[in-house]
């Protein structure tokens, strides 16, 4: 069961309250981001997509937020 005090704001669907994965999968995901969308020689995401994911999407706040 996920504990998310903000989930009441969603009426039907909402994103996850956190990251649910294995350490191995998280390592692969971060390696893919560090390599701008490529993992083990395979392009997973475009470089532009990764840069957009890592960009601060909340510039007016003191707490930066990204998509990725």
PQR file of N, CA, C, O and H, with PARSE charges and radii, in Angstrom:
ATOM      1  N   UNK A   1       0.850  -1.175   0.000 -0.4000 1.5000
ATOM      2  CA  UNK A   1       0.000   0.000   0.000 -0.0000 2.0000
ATOM      3  C   UNK A   1       0.896   1.238   0.000  0.5500 1.7000
ATOM      4  O   UNK A   1       1.852   1.324   0.771 -0.5500 1.4000
ATOM      5  N   UNK A   2       0.580   2.179  -0.860 -0.4000 1.5000
ATOM      6  CA  UNK A   2       1.355   3.407  -0.976 -0.0000 2.0000
ATOM      7  C   UNK A   2       0.791   4.463  -0.040  0.5500 1.7000
ATOM      8  O   UNK A   2      -0.423   4.653   0.039 -0.5500 1.4000
ATOM      9  H   UNK A   2      -0.197   2.109  -1.486  0.4000 1.0000
ATOM     10  N   UNK A   3       1.676   5.143   0.665 -0.4000 1.5000
ATOM     11  CA  UNK A   3       1.251   6.240   1.535 -0.0000 2.0000
ATOM     12  C   UNK A   3       1.550   7.547   0.799  0.5500 1.7000
ATOM     13  O   UNK A   3       2.715   7.902   0.620 -0.5500 1.4000
ATOM     14  H   UNK A   3       2.662   4.988   0.601  0.4000 1.0000
ATOM     15  N   UNK A   4       0.536   8.246   0.384 -0.4000 1.5000
ATOM     16  CA  UNK A   4       0.706   9.510  -0.326 -0.0000 2.0000
ATOM     17  C   UNK A   4      -0.383  10.459   0.140  0.5500 1.7000
ATOM     18  O   UNK A   4      -1.543  10.330  -0.251 -0.5500 1.4000
ATOM     19  H   UNK A   4      -0.410   7.958   0.529  0.4000 1.0000
ATOM     20  N   UNK A   5      -0.003  11.409   0.974 -0.4000 1.5000
ATOM     21  CA  UNK A   5      -0.981  12.331   1.554 -0.0000 2.0000
ATOM     22  C   UNK A   5      -1.637  13.236   0.515  0.5500 1.7000
ATOM     23  O   UNK A   5      -2.702  13.799   0.768 -0.5500 1.4000
ATOM     24  H   UNK A   5       0.939  11.514   1.292  0.4000 1.0000
ATOM     25  N   UNK A   6      -1.010  13.379  -0.648 -0.4000 1.5000
ATOM     26  CA  UNK A   6      -1.562  14.260  -1.685 -0.0000 2.0000
ATOM     27  C   UNK A   6      -2.455  13.522  -2.673  0.5500 1.7000
ATOM     28  O   UNK A   6      -3.036  14.156  -3.554 -0.5500 1.4000
ATOM     29  H   UNK A   6      -0.145  12.922  -0.853  0.4000 1.0000
ATOM     30  N   UNK A   7      -2.581  12.221  -2.556 -0.4000 1.5000
ATOM     31  CA  UNK A   7      -3.335  11.454  -3.551 -0.0000 2.0000
ATOM     32  C   UNK A   7      -4.826  11.780  -3.548  0.5500 1.7000
ATOM     33  O   UNK A   7      -5.520  11.478  -4.518 -0.5500 1.4000
ATOM     34  H   UNK A   7      -2.109  11.707  -1.841  0.4000 1.0000
ATOM     35  N   UNK A   8      -5.327  12.388  -2.484 -0.4000 1.5000
ATOM     36  CA  UNK A   8      -6.757  12.721  -2.443 -0.0000 2.0000
ATOM     37  C   UNK A   8      -7.141  13.741  -3.508  0.5500 1.7000
ATOM     38  O   UNK A   8      -8.323  13.881  -3.823 -0.5500 1.4000
ATOM     39  H   UNK A   8      -4.763  12.634  -1.696  0.4000 1.0000
ATOM     40  N   UNK A   9      -6.163  14.459  -4.070 -0.4000 1.5000
ATOM     41  CA  UNK A   9      -6.480  15.467  -5.089 -0.0000 2.0000
ATOM     42  C   UNK A   9      -6.843  14.850  -6.429  0.5500 1.7000
ATOM     43  O   UNK A   9      -7.429  15.521  -7.279 -0.5500 1.4000
ATOM     44  H   UNK A   9      -5.203  14.345  -3.813  0.4000 1.0000
ATOM     45  N   UNK A  10      -6.502  13.576  -6.633 -0.4000 1.5000
ATOM     46  CA  UNK A  10      -6.841  12.898  -7.877 -0.0000 2.0000
ATOM     47  C   UNK A  10      -8.191  12.215  -7.714  0.5500 1.7000
ATOM     48  O   UNK A  10      -8.417  11.474  -6.758 -0.5500 1.4000
ATOM     49  H   UNK A  10      -6.025  13.031  -5.943  0.4000 1.0000
ATOM     50  N   UNK A  11      -9.071  12.474  -8.651 -0.4000 1.5000
ATOM     51  CA  UNK A  11     -10.394  11.876  -8.545 -0.0000 2.0000
ATOM     52  C   UNK A  11     -10.432  10.445  -9.072  0.5500 1.7000
ATOM     53  O   UNK A  11     -11.180   9.618  -8.552 -0.5500 1.4000
ATOM     54  H   UNK A  11      -8.887  13.076  -9.428  0.4000 1.0000
ATOM     55  N   UNK A  12      -9.639  10.142 -10.095 -0.4000 1.5000
ATOM     56  CA  UNK A  12      -9.661   8.795 -10.664 -0.0000 2.0000
ATOM     57  C   UNK A  12      -8.270   8.208 -10.825  0.5500 1.7000
ATOM     58  O   UNK A  12      -8.015   7.096 -10.361 -0.5500 1.4000
ATOM     59  H   UNK A  12      -9.031  10.814 -10.518  0.4000 1.0000
ATOM     60  N   UNK A  13      -7.371   8.929 -11.469 -0.4000 1.5000
ATOM     61  CA  UNK A  13      -6.043   8.397 -11.735 -0.0000 2.0000
ATOM     62  C   UNK A  13      -4.990   9.426 -11.373  0.5500 1.7000
ATOM     63  O   UNK A  13      -5.226  10.632 -11.448 -0.5500 1.4000
ATOM     64  H   UNK A  13      -7.579   9.832 -11.845  0.4000 1.0000
ATOM     65  N   UNK A  14      -3.852   8.944 -10.989 -0.4000 1.5000
ATOM     66  CA  UNK A  14      -2.728   9.827 -10.704 -0.0000 2.0000
ATOM     67  C   UNK A  14      -1.425   9.061 -10.814  0.5500 1.7000
ATOM     68  O   UNK A  14      -1.404   7.830 -10.842 -0.5500 1.4000
ATOM     69  H   UNK A  14      -3.660   7.964 -10.928  0.4000 1.0000
ATOM     70  N   UNK A  15      -0.357   9.803 -10.874 -0.4000 1.5000
ATOM     71  CA  UNK A  15       0.954   9.180 -10.952 -0.0000 2.0000
ATOM     72  C   UNK A  15       1.325   8.486  -9.652  0.5500 1.7000
ATOM     73  O   UNK A  15       0.642   8.628  -8.637 -0.5500 1.4000
ATOM     74  H   UNK A  15      -0.374  10.802 -10.852  0.4000 1.0000
ATOM     75  N   UNK A  16       2.403   7.745  -9.698 -0.4000 1.5000
ATOM     76  CA  UNK A  16       2.873   7.042  -8.507 -0.0000 2.0000
ATOM     77  C   UNK A  16       3.331   8.012  -7.435  0.5500 1.7000
ATOM     78  O   UNK A  16       3.711   9.145  -7.728 -0.5500 1.4000
ATOM     79  H   UNK A  16       2.958   7.630 -10.522  0.4000 1.0000
ATOM     80  N   UNK A  17       3.292   7.565  -6.214 -0.4000 1.5000
ATOM     81  CA  UNK A  17       3.716   8.378  -5.084 -0.0000 2.0000
ATOM     82  C   UNK A  17       5.220   8.329  -4.898  0.5500 1.7000
ATOM     83  O   UNK A  17       5.755   8.988  -4.006 -0.5500 1.4000
ATOM     84  H   UNK A  17       2.984   6.644  -5.976  0.4000 1.0000
ATOM     85  N   UNK A  18       5.896   7.575  -5.709 -0.4000 1.5000
ATOM     86  CA  UNK A  18       7.335   7.460  -5.587 -0.0000 2.0000
ATOM     87  C   UNK A  18       7.892   6.542  -6.643  0.5500 1.7000
ATOM     88  O   UNK A  18       7.242   6.242  -7.644 -0.5500 1.4000
ATOM     89  H   UNK A  18       5.461   7.040  -6.433  0.4000 1.0000
ATOM     90  N   UNK A  19       9.090   6.110  -6.404 -0.4000 1.5000
ATOM     91  CA  UNK A  19       9.768   5.243  -7.349 -0.0000 2.0000
ATOM     92  C   UNK A  19       9.666   3.809  -6.853  0.5500 1.7000
ATOM     93  O   UNK A  19      10.091   3.501  -5.739 -0.5500 1.4000
ATOM     94  H   UNK A  19       9.618   6.354  -5.591  0.4000 1.0000
ATOM     95  N   UNK A  20       9.105   2.937  -7.675 -0.4000 1.5000
ATOM     96  CA  UNK A  20       8.954   1.542  -7.307 -0.0000 2.0000
ATOM     97  C   UNK A  20       9.708   0.705  -8.332  0.5500 1.7000
ATOM     98  O   UNK A  20       9.236   0.507  -9.452 -0.5500 1.4000
ATOM     99  H   UNK A  20       8.760   3.188  -8.580  0.4000 1.0000
ATOM    100  N   UNK A  21      10.873   0.219  -7.945 -0.4000 1.5000
ATOM    101  CA  UNK A  21      11.707  -0.528  -8.865 -0.0000 2.0000
ATOM    102  C   UNK A  21      12.761  -1.286  -8.078  0.5500 1.7000
ATOM    103  O   UNK A  21      12.838  -1.184  -6.854 -0.5500 1.4000
ATOM    104  H   UNK A  21      11.256   0.380  -7.035  0.4000 1.0000
ATOM    105  N   UNK A  22      13.567  -2.043  -8.795 -0.4000 1.5000
ATOM    106  CA  UNK A  22      14.711  -2.700  -8.175 -0.0000 2.0000
ATOM    107  C   UNK A  22      15.929  -1.797  -8.311  0.5500 1.7000
ATOM    108  O   UNK A  22      15.951  -0.903  -9.157 -0.5500 1.4000
ATOM    109  H   UNK A  22      13.505  -2.126  -9.790  0.4000 1.0000
ATOM    110  N   UNK A  23      16.929  -2.022  -7.491 -0.4000 1.5000
ATOM    111  CA  UNK A  23      18.158  -1.233  -7.573 -0.0000 2.0000
ATOM    112  C   UNK A  23      18.823  -1.412  -8.936  0.5500 1.7000
ATOM    113  O   UNK A  23      19.365  -0.461  -9.500 -0.5500 1.4000
ATOM    114  H   UNK A  23      16.911  -2.747  -6.803  0.4000 1.0000
ATOM    115  N   UNK A  24      18.777  -2.633  -9.459 -0.4000 1.5000
ATOM    116  CA  UNK A  24      19.382  -2.907 -10.774 -0.0000 2.0000
ATOM    117  C   UNK A  24      18.679  -2.111 -11.872  0.5500 1.7000
ATOM    118  O   UNK A  24      19.341  -1.500 -12.711 -0.5500 1.4000
ATOM    119  H   UNK A  24      18.337  -3.405  -9.001  0.4000 1.0000
ATOM    120  N   UNK A  25      17.347  -2.113 -11.876 -0.4000 1.5000
ATOM    121  CA  UNK A  25      16.602  -1.364 -12.888 -0.0000 2.0000
ATOM    122  C   UNK A  25      16.827   0.135 -12.741  0.5500 1.7000
ATOM    123  O   UNK A  25      16.955   0.845 -13.739 -0.5500 1.4000
ATOM    124  H   UNK A  25      16.809  -2.610 -11.195  0.4000 1.0000
ATOM    125  N   UNK A  26      16.875   0.618 -11.508 -0.4000 1.5000
ATOM    126  CA  UNK A  26      17.127   2.039 -11.272 -0.0000 2.0000
ATOM    127  C   UNK A  26      18.509   2.427 -11.776  0.5500 1.7000
ATOM    128  O   UNK A  26      18.686   3.506 -12.342 -0.5500 1.4000
ATOM    129  H   UNK A  26      16.771   0.042 -10.697  0.4000 1.0000
ATOM    130  N   UNK A  27      19.484   1.554 -11.575 -0.4000 1.5000
ATOM    131  CA  UNK A  27      20.831   1.809 -12.081 -0.0000 2.0000
ATOM    132  C   UNK A  27      20.823   1.912 -13.607  0.5500 1.7000
ATOM    133  O   UNK A  27      21.447   2.812 -14.171 -0.5500 1.4000
ATOM    134  H   UNK A  27      19.341   0.678 -11.116  0.4000 1.0000
ATOM    135  N   UNK A  28      20.126   1.005 -14.270 -0.4000 1.5000
ATOM    136  CA  UNK A  28      20.052   1.056 -15.734 -0.0000 2.0000
ATOM    137  C   UNK A  28      19.347   2.323 -16.205  0.5500 1.7000
ATOM    138  O   UNK A  28      19.766   2.939 -17.185 -0.5500 1.4000
ATOM    139  H   UNK A  28      19.619   0.275 -13.812  0.4000 1.0000
ATOM    140  N   UNK A  29      18.290   2.709 -15.521 -0.4000 1.5000
ATOM    141  CA  UNK A  29      17.552   3.924 -15.889 -0.0000 2.0000
ATOM    142  C   UNK A  29      18.449   5.154 -15.753  0.5500 1.7000
ATOM    143  O   UNK A  29      18.488   5.997 -16.649 -0.5500 1.4000
ATOM    144  H   UNK A  29      17.949   2.208 -14.726  0.4000 1.0000
ATOM    145  N   UNK A  30      19.165   5.257 -14.643 -0.4000 1.5000
ATOM    146  CA  UNK A  30      20.023   6.431 -14.459 -0.0000 2.0000
ATOM    147  C   UNK A  30      21.182   6.426 -15.448  0.5500 1.7000
ATOM    148  O   UNK A  30      21.598   7.487 -15.914 -0.5500 1.4000
ATOM    149  H   UNK A  30      19.134   4.573 -13.915  0.4000 1.0000
ATOM    150  N   UNK A  31      21.708   5.245 -15.777 -0.4000 1.5000
ATOM    151  CA  UNK A  31      22.762   5.181 -16.783 -0.0000 2.0000
ATOM    152  C   UNK A  31      22.245   5.661 -18.135  0.5500 1.7000
ATOM    153  O   UNK A  31      22.950   6.362 -18.861 -0.5500 1.4000
ATOM    154  H   UNK A  31      21.370   4.384 -15.399  0.4000 1.0000
ATOM    155  N   UNK A  32      21.022   5.285 -18.468 -0.4000 1.5000
ATOM    156  CA  UNK A  32      20.415   5.724 -19.720 -0.0000 2.0000
ATOM    157  C   UNK A  32      20.274   7.248 -19.734  0.5500 1.7000
ATOM    158  O   UNK A  32      20.538   7.888 -20.752 -0.5500 1.4000
ATOM    159  H   UNK A  32      20.449   4.716 -17.878  0.4000 1.0000
ATOM    160  N   UNK A  33      19.856   7.830 -18.600 -0.4000 1.5000
ATOM    161  CA  UNK A  33      19.738   9.286 -18.537 -0.0000 2.0000
ATOM    162  C   UNK A  33      21.102   9.955 -18.660  0.5500 1.7000
ATOM    163  O   UNK A  33      21.244  10.946 -19.377 -0.5500 1.4000
ATOM    164  H   UNK A  33      19.641   7.310 -17.773  0.4000 1.0000
ATOM    165  N   UNK A  34      22.104   9.423 -17.968 -0.4000 1.5000
ATOM    166  CA  UNK A  34      23.448   9.998 -18.030 -0.0000 2.0000
ATOM    167  C   UNK A  34      24.036   9.923 -19.432  0.5500 1.7000
ATOM    168  O   UNK A  34      24.846  10.767 -19.817 -0.5500 1.4000
ATOM    169  H   UNK A  34      21.989   8.619 -17.386  0.4000 1.0000
ATOM    170  N   UNK A  35      23.630   8.916 -20.193 -0.4000 1.5000
ATOM    171  CA  UNK A  35      24.125   8.749 -21.568 -0.0000 2.0000
ATOM    172  C   UNK A  35      23.159   9.359 -22.581  0.5500 1.7000
ATOM    173  O   UNK A  35      23.170   9.017 -23.763 -0.5500 1.4000
ATOM    174  H   UNK A  35      22.973   8.230 -19.880  0.4000 1.0000
ATOM    175  N   UNK A  36      22.322  10.271 -22.084 -0.4000 1.5000
ATOM    176  CA  UNK A  36      21.405  11.062 -22.920 -0.0000 2.0000
ATOM    177  C   UNK A  36      20.485  10.198 -23.770  0.5500 1.7000
ATOM    178  O   UNK A  36      20.258  10.491 -24.944 -0.5500 1.4000
ATOM    179  H   UNK A  36      22.313  10.549 -21.124  0.4000 1.0000
ATOM    180  N   UNK A  37      19.954   9.128 -23.174 -0.4000 1.5000
ATOM    181  CA  UNK A  37      18.931   8.338 -23.845 -0.0000 2.0000
ATOM    182  C   UNK A  37      19.380   7.024 -24.430  0.5500 1.7000
ATOM    183  O   UNK A  37      18.580   6.304 -25.027 -0.5500 1.4000
ATOM    184  H   UNK A  37      20.138   8.889 -22.220  0.4000 1.0000
ATOM    185  N   UNK A  38      20.656   6.699 -24.269 -0.4000 1.5000
ATOM    186  CA  UNK A  38      21.169   5.466 -24.851 -0.0000 2.0000
ATOM    187  C   UNK A  38      21.613   4.515 -23.741  0.5500 1.7000
ATOM    188  O   UNK A  38      22.180   4.949 -22.738 -0.5500 1.4000
ATOM    189  H   UNK A  38      21.306   7.284 -23.785  0.4000 1.0000
ATOM    190  N   UNK A  39      21.358   3.227 -23.919 -0.4000 1.5000
ATOM    191  CA  UNK A  39      21.768   2.219 -22.941 -0.0000 2.0000
ATOM    192  C   UNK A  39      22.300   1.008 -23.679  0.5500 1.7000
ATOM    193  O   UNK A  39      21.613   0.424 -24.517 -0.5500 1.4000
ATOM    194  H   UNK A  39      20.898   2.874 -24.734  0.4000 1.0000
ATOM    195  N   UNK A  40      23.525   0.638 -23.360 -0.4000 1.5000
ATOM    196  CA  UNK A  40      24.168  -0.526 -23.990 -0.0000 2.0000
ATOM    197  C   UNK A  40      24.123  -0.454 -25.512  0.5500 1.7000
ATOM    198  O   UNK A  40      23.878  -1.457 -26.183 -0.5500 1.4000
ATOM    199  H   UNK A  40      24.083   1.112 -22.679  0.4000 1.0000
ATOM    200  N   UNK A  41      24.359   0.733 -26.046 -0.4000 1.5000
ATOM    201  CA  UNK A  41      24.389   0.910 -27.493 -0.0000 2.0000
ATOM    202  C   UNK A  41      23.032   0.971 -28.165  0.5500 1.7000
ATOM    203  O   UNK A  41      22.954   1.011 -29.393 -0.5500 1.4000
ATOM    204  H   UNK A  41      24.558   1.547 -25.500  0.4000 1.0000
ATOM    205  N   UNK A  42      21.951   0.980 -27.376 -0.4000 1.5000
ATOM    206  CA  UNK A  42      20.596   1.033 -27.926 -0.0000 2.0000
ATOM    207  C   UNK A  42      19.961   2.365 -27.541  0.5500 1.7000
ATOM    208  O   UNK A  42      19.961   2.741 -26.369 -0.5500 1.4000
ATOM    209  H   UNK A  42      22.015   0.947 -26.379  0.4000 1.0000
ATOM    210  N   UNK A  43      19.428   3.066 -28.511 -0.4000 1.5000
ATOM    211  CA  UNK A  43      18.746   4.335 -28.261 -0.0000 2.0000
ATOM    212  C   UNK A  43      17.371   4.041 -27.684  0.5500 1.7000
ATOM    213  O   UNK A  43      16.541   3.418 -28.346 -0.5500 1.4000
ATOM    214  H   UNK A  43      19.427   2.761 -29.463  0.4000 1.0000
ATOM    215  N   UNK A  44      17.119   4.493 -26.431 -0.4000 1.5000
ATOM    216  CA  UNK A  44      15.839   4.296 -25.756 -0.0000 2.0000
ATOM    217  C   UNK A  44      14.974   5.542 -25.901  0.5500 1.7000
ATOM    218  O   UNK A  44      13.793   5.459 -26.237 -0.5500 1.4000
ATOM    219  H   UNK A  44      17.793   4.999 -25.894  0.4000 1.0000
ATOM    220  N   UNK A  45      15.575   6.684 -25.646 -0.4000 1.5000
ATOM    221  CA  UNK A  45      14.892   7.977 -25.771 -0.0000 2.0000
ATOM    222  C   UNK A  45      15.757   8.913 -26.601  0.5500 1.7000
ATOM    223  O   UNK A  45      16.976   8.753 -26.657 -0.5500 1.4000
ATOM    224  H   UNK A  45      16.535   6.751 -25.373  0.4000 1.0000
ATOM    225  N   UNK A  46      15.134   9.882 -27.239 -0.4000 1.5000
ATOM    226  CA  UNK A  46      15.918  10.874 -27.969 -0.0000 2.0000
ATOM    227  C   UNK A  46      16.652  11.756 -26.965  0.5500 1.7000
ATOM    228  O   UNK A  46      16.225  11.909 -25.820 -0.5500 1.4000
ATOM    229  H   UNK A  46      14.143  10.012 -27.193  0.4000 1.0000
ATOM    230  N   UNK A  47      17.752  12.327 -27.411 -0.4000 1.5000
ATOM    231  CA  UNK A  47      18.514  13.243 -26.559 -0.0000 2.0000
ATOM    232  C   UNK A  47      17.632  14.407 -26.117  0.5500 1.7000
ATOM    233  O   UNK A  47      17.709  14.851 -24.971 -0.5500 1.4000
ATOM    234  H   UNK A  47      18.099  12.202 -28.341  0.4000 1.0000
ATOM    235  N   UNK A  48      16.803  14.895 -27.017 -0.4000 1.5000
ATOM    236  CA  UNK A  48      15.904  16.010 -26.690 -0.0000 2.0000
ATOM    237  C   UNK A  48      14.922  15.625 -25.588  0.5500 1.7000
ATOM    238  O   UNK A  48      14.621  16.438 -24.714 -0.5500 1.4000
ATOM    239  H   UNK A  48      16.740  14.535 -27.948  0.4000 1.0000
ATOM    240  N   UNK A  49      14.423  14.398 -25.622 -0.4000 1.5000
ATOM    241  CA  UNK A  49      13.489  13.934 -24.593 -0.0000 2.0000
ATOM    242  C   UNK A  49      14.162  13.907 -23.225  0.5500 1.7000
ATOM    243  O   UNK A  49      13.580  14.338 -22.230 -0.5500 1.4000
ATOM    244  H   UNK A  49      14.667  13.737 -26.332  0.4000 1.0000
ATOM    245  N   UNK A  50      15.386  13.400 -23.183 -0.4000 1.5000
ATOM    246  CA  UNK A  50      16.104  13.325 -21.905 -0.0000 2.0000
ATOM    247  C   UNK A  50      16.369  14.724 -21.369  0.5500 1.7000
ATOM    248  O   UNK A  50      16.177  14.977 -20.180 -0.5500 1.4000
ATOM    249  H   UNK A  50      15.859  13.050 -23.991  0.4000 1.0000
ATOM    250  N   UNK A  51      16.806  15.630 -22.224 -0.4000 1.5000
ATOM    251  CA  UNK A  51      17.069  16.999 -21.775 -0.0000 2.0000
ATOM    252  C   UNK A  51      15.797  17.663 -21.244  0.5500 1.7000
ATOM    253  O   UNK A  51      15.850  18.410 -20.267 -0.5500 1.4000
ATOM    254  H   UNK A  51      16.963  15.424 -23.190  0.4000 1.0000
ATOM    255  N   UNK A  52      14.672  17.397 -21.874 -0.4000 1.5000
ATOM    256  CA  UNK A  52      13.388  17.942 -21.404 -0.0000 2.0000
ATOM    257  C   UNK A  52      12.994  17.323 -20.063  0.5500 1.7000
ATOM    258  O   UNK A  52      12.448  18.010 -19.199 -0.5500 1.4000
ATOM    259  H   UNK A  52      14.629  16.790 -22.667  0.4000 1.0000
ATOM    260  N   UNK A  53      13.267  16.034 -19.888 -0.4000 1.5000
ATOM    261  CA  UNK A  53      12.959  15.359 -18.624 -0.0000 2.0000
ATOM    262  C   UNK A  53      13.766  15.941 -17.471  0.5500 1.7000
ATOM    263  O   UNK A  53      13.268  16.043 -16.350 -0.5500 1.4000
ATOM    264  H   UNK A  53      13.710  15.476 -20.590  0.4000 1.0000
ATOM    265  N   UNK A  54      15.007  16.321 -17.743 -0.4000 1.5000
ATOM    266  CA  UNK A  54      15.899  16.792 -16.689 -0.0000 2.0000
ATOM    267  C   UNK A  54      15.797  18.297 -16.440  0.5500 1.7000
ATOM    268  O   UNK A  54      16.338  18.808 -15.459 -0.5500 1.4000
ATOM    269  H   UNK A  54      15.412  16.238 -18.653  0.4000 1.0000
ATOM    270  N   UNK A  55      15.108  18.994 -17.324 -0.4000 1.5000
ATOM    271  CA  UNK A  55      14.954  20.441 -17.183 -0.0000 2.0000
ATOM    272  C   UNK A  55      13.966  20.766 -16.055  0.5500 1.7000
ATOM    273  O   UNK A  55      12.984  20.050 -15.855 -0.5500 1.4000
ATOM    274  H   UNK A  55      14.668  18.579 -18.121  0.4000 1.0000
ATOM    275  N   UNK A  56      14.234  21.839 -15.330 -0.4000 1.5000
ATOM    276  CA  UNK A  56      13.325  22.277 -14.279 -0.0000 2.0000
ATOM    277  C   UNK A  56      11.998  22.704 -14.908  0.5500 1.7000
ATOM    278  O   UNK A  56      11.957  23.657 -15.687 -0.5500 1.4000
ATOM    279  H   UNK A  56      15.032  22.420 -15.492  0.4000 1.0000
ATOM    280  N   UNK A  57      10.918  22.002 -14.572 -0.4000 1.5000
ATOM    281  CA  UNK A  57       9.593  22.297 -15.104 -0.0000 2.0000
ATOM    282  C   UNK A  57       8.796  23.220 -14.187  0.5500 1.7000
ATOM    283  O   UNK A  57       7.637  23.527 -14.465 -0.5500 1.4000
ATOM    284  H   UNK A  57      10.951  21.228 -13.939  0.4000 1.0000
ATOM    285  N   UNK A  58       9.416  23.659 -13.097 -0.4000 1.5000
ATOM    286  CA  UNK A  58       8.735  24.494 -12.105 -0.0000 2.0000
ATOM    287  C   UNK A  58       9.633  25.665 -11.734  0.5500 1.7000
ATOM    288  O   UNK A  58      10.037  25.779 -10.576 -0.5500 1.4000
ATOM    289  H   UNK A  58      10.357  23.409 -12.871  0.4000 1.0000
ATOM    290  N   UNK A  59       9.962  26.551 -12.696 -0.4000 1.5000
ATOM    291  CA  UNK A  59      10.969  27.586 -12.462 -0.0000 2.0000
ATOM    292  C   UNK A  59      10.558  28.650 -11.446  0.5500 1.7000
ATOM    293  O   UNK A  59      11.427  29.359 -10.937 -0.5500 1.4000
ATOM    294  H   UNK A  59       9.634  26.459 -13.636  0.4000 1.0000
ATOM    295  N   UNK A  60       9.291  28.787 -11.135 -0.4000 1.5000
ATOM    296  CA  UNK A  60       8.850  29.815 -10.196 -0.0000 2.0000
ATOM    297  C   UNK A  60       8.906  29.348  -8.745  0.5500 1.7000
ATOM    298  O   UNK A  60       8.646  30.134  -7.834 -0.5500 1.4000
ATOM    299  H   UNK A  60       8.585  28.212 -11.549  0.4000 1.0000
ATOM    300  N   UNK A  61       9.235  28.103  -8.525 -0.4000 1.5000
ATOM    301  CA  UNK A  61       9.283  27.532  -7.187 -0.0000 2.0000
ATOM    302  C   UNK A  61      10.724  27.416  -6.697  0.5500 1.7000
ATOM    303  O   UNK A  61      11.660  27.350  -7.493 -0.5500 1.4000
ATOM    304  H   UNK A  61       9.446  27.465  -9.265  0.4000 1.0000
ATOM    305  N   UNK A  62      10.885  27.392  -5.391 -0.4000 1.5000
ATOM    306  CA  UNK A  62      12.208  27.159  -4.821 -0.0000 2.0000
ATOM    307  C   UNK A  62      12.617  25.692  -4.928  0.5500 1.7000
ATOM    308  O   UNK A  62      13.788  25.351  -4.762 -0.5500 1.4000
ATOM    309  H   UNK A  62      10.124  27.446  -4.744  0.4000 1.0000
ATOM    310  N   UNK A  63      11.646  24.833  -5.207 -0.4000 1.5000
ATOM    311  CA  UNK A  63      11.906  23.412  -5.352 -0.0000 2.0000
ATOM    312  C   UNK A  63      11.821  23.030  -6.826  0.5500 1.7000
ATOM    313  O   UNK A  63      10.725  22.945  -7.379 -0.5500 1.4000
ATOM    314  H   UNK A  63      10.695  25.110  -5.342  0.4000 1.0000
ATOM    315  N   UNK A  64      12.976  22.796  -7.472 -0.4000 1.5000
ATOM    316  CA  UNK A  64      12.935  22.419  -8.884 -0.0000 2.0000
ATOM    317  C   UNK A  64      12.289  21.055  -9.075  0.5500 1.7000
ATOM    318  O   UNK A  64      12.482  20.143  -8.270 -0.5500 1.4000
ATOM    319  H   UNK A  64      13.866  22.865  -7.022  0.4000 1.0000
ATOM    320  N   UNK A  65      11.520  20.927 -10.148 -0.4000 1.5000
ATOM    321  CA  UNK A  65      10.849  19.669 -10.462 -0.0000 2.0000
ATOM    322  C   UNK A  65      11.078  19.349 -11.935  0.5500 1.7000
ATOM    323  O   UNK A  65      10.993  20.228 -12.793 -0.5500 1.4000
ATOM    324  H   UNK A  65      11.363  21.667 -10.801  0.4000 1.0000
ATOM    325  N   UNK A  66      11.366  18.090 -12.213 -0.4000 1.5000
ATOM    326  CA  UNK A  66      11.550  17.637 -13.582 -0.0000 2.0000
ATOM    327  C   UNK A  66      10.518  16.589 -13.946  0.5500 1.7000
ATOM    328  O   UNK A  66       9.740  16.140 -13.105 -0.5500 1.4000
ATOM    329  H   UNK A  66      11.436  17.376 -11.516  0.4000 1.0000
ATOM    330  N   UNK A  67      10.523  16.209 -15.212 -0.4000 1.5000
ATOM    331  CA  UNK A  67       9.607  15.177 -15.677 -0.0000 2.0000
ATOM    332  C   UNK A  67      10.173  13.783 -15.480  0.5500 1.7000
ATOM    333  O   UNK A  67       9.419  12.811 -15.424 -0.5500 1.4000
ATOM    334  H   UNK A  67      11.155  16.574 -15.896  0.4000 1.0000
ATOM    335  N   UNK A  68      11.495  13.673 -15.374 -0.4000 1.5000
ATOM    336  CA  UNK A  68      12.127  12.364 -15.339 -0.0000 2.0000
ATOM    337  C   UNK A  68      12.446  11.879 -13.969  0.5500 1.7000
ATOM    338  O   UNK A  68      12.984  10.783 -13.812 -0.5500 1.4000
ATOM    339  H   UNK A  68      12.106  14.463 -15.419  0.4000 1.0000
TER
END
